Each structure stands twice: as structure tokens, then as C-alpha cells.
């Protein structure tokens, strides 16, 4: 049985996890055409060696990052995404009026 260490829940059976793709810098969505955005979203580098990947512990919906050797399939390290990403990304520009202002 293969075990992965979840940063939130500790060691768990690998069947409790779903792979979410490589961790890679996000481009500005407003500066890309549809083809370039699709390439960034769906294409992977598929490099041999240790890569950072998104993983989700499905029972708790907890997303985290794992460093995994793609040659040996060894999970080298796992940690919360907050160790790398310190700020949230706003995908939509803030609205000028939210409809909740008092008159």
C-alpha cells in the first residue's frame, strides 16, 4: 500500500488523493488569447525528476503541494500551498458597485 503524507491529515492511503497538475507560474489571464490560456491550463512539462505538483485529499477537499520524483514515483515532500503562495489571485476586476450600498 502506498502512503502519502497529507499536511492536514497526516499519512493516508494514496487512493484518498487526486492529482491536480504541475505547480507553475500563472500568466496574466487578460494578456493571453484562448489558445495560449488553454496551453497553460492543460499542457504539462512532463519532466523527469523531482517536480512540484498539486494534490487534493479528496475526503477533506484539502489542496496542497507535493514534490514527487517522476522517475521513481517517490513522494519526496508535501506541504501546504500557503508555504509558497502568500496572496490570493483575483480573477475578476472589482465591481464599481456591488449593489449593497446604502442610499
C-alpha positions as CSV (number, residue, x, y, z in Angstrom):
1,X,0.0,0.0,0.0
2,X,1.4,3.4,-1.0
3,X,1.1,6.2,1.6
4,X,1.1,9.9,1.1
5,X,1.6,12.4,3.9
6,X,-1.2,15.0,3.9
7,X,-0.1,18.2,5.5
8,X,-3.5,18.5,7.1
9,X,-4.4,14.9,8.0
10,X,-1.1,13.0,8.2
11,X,-0.2,9.7,6.5
12,X,-3.1,8.4,4.3
13,X,-3.6,5.8,1.6
14,X,-2.8,7.1,-1.8
15,X,-6.3,6.2,-3.0
16,X,-7.6,9.2,-1.0
17,X,-5.8,11.7,-3.2
18,X,-6.3,13.2,-6.7
19,X,-3.5,14.6,-8.8
20,X,-4.1,18.2,-9.9
21,X,-1.2,19.0,-12.2
22,X,2.1,20.7,-12.1
23,X,2.7,23.8,-10.0
24,X,3.7,26.5,-12.4
25,X,3.6,30.3,-12.5
26,X,0.2,31.6,-13.6
27,X,0.2,34.1,-16.5
28,X,-2.0,37.2,-16.6
29,X,-5.3,35.8,-17.9
30,X,-6.1,39.1,-19.6
31,X,-3.0,39.1,-21.7
32,X,-3.4,35.7,-23.3
33,X,-5.5,34.6,-26.2
34,X,-7.7,31.5,-25.8
35,X,-5.1,29.1,-27.3
36,X,-2.3,30.3,-25.0
37,X,-4.5,30.1,-22.0
38,X,-5.6,26.6,-22.9
39,X,-2.0,25.6,-23.4
40,X,-1.0,26.9,-19.9
41,X,-4.1,25.3,-18.3
42,X,-3.9,21.8,-19.9
43,X,-0.4,21.1,-21.1
44,X,2.3,19.8,-18.7
45,X,6.1,19.9,-19.0
46,X,6.3,16.2,-18.1
47,X,9.9,16.5,-16.9
48,X,11.8,13.6,-15.5
49,X,13.0,14.1,-11.9
50,X,11.5,15.9,-8.9
51,X,8.6,18.2,-9.8
52,X,6.1,20.2,-7.7
53,X,2.5,19.1,-8.1
54,X,-0.9,20.0,-6.9
55,X,-2.6,17.2,-4.9
56,X,-6.0,17.1,-3.2
57,X,-7.0,15.0,-0.2
58,X,-10.5,14.1,-1.6
59,X,-12.3,13.4,1.7
60,X,-11.5,16.8,3.1
61,X,-11.0,18.7,-0.2
62,X,-7.7,20.0,1.1
63,X,-5.3,21.1,-1.7
64,X,-1.6,21.0,-1.1
65,X,1.7,20.7,-2.9
66,X,3.8,17.6,-3.2
67,X,7.3,17.2,-4.6
68,X,7.4,13.9,-6.4
69,X,10.2,12.2,-8.4
70,X,8.5,11.3,-11.7
71,X,11.2,8.7,-12.5
72,X,10.8,6.7,-9.3
73,X,7.3,7.9,-8.3
74,X,8.7,8.6,-4.8
75,X,6.9,11.4,-2.9
76,X,9.8,13.5,-1.6
77,X,7.9,16.1,0.4
78,X,4.4,17.5,1.0
79,X,3.4,20.9,2.3
80,X,0.5,23.4,2.4
81,X,0.2,25.7,-0.6
82,X,0.4,28.6,1.7
83,X,4.2,27.9,2.1
84,X,4.6,29.2,-1.5
85,X,1.6,31.3,-2.3
86,X,1.2,34.1,0.2
87,X,-1.6,36.1,-1.7
88,X,-4.9,35.1,-3.4
89,X,-5.4,35.9,-7.1
90,X,-8.3,38.0,-8.1
91,X,-9.6,36.7,-11.4
92,X,-12.3,39.3,-11.9
93,X,-11.8,43.0,-11.6
94,X,-13.6,44.5,-8.6
95,X,-17.0,45.8,-9.5
96,X,-17.7,49.5,-9.3
97,X,-21.0,49.0,-7.5
98,X,-21.8,45.8,-5.6
99,X,-25.5,46.7,-5.2
100,X,-25.2,46.7,-1.4
101,X,-24.6,50.4,-0.9
102,X,-26.9,52.3,1.4
103,X,-28.9,55.1,-0.1
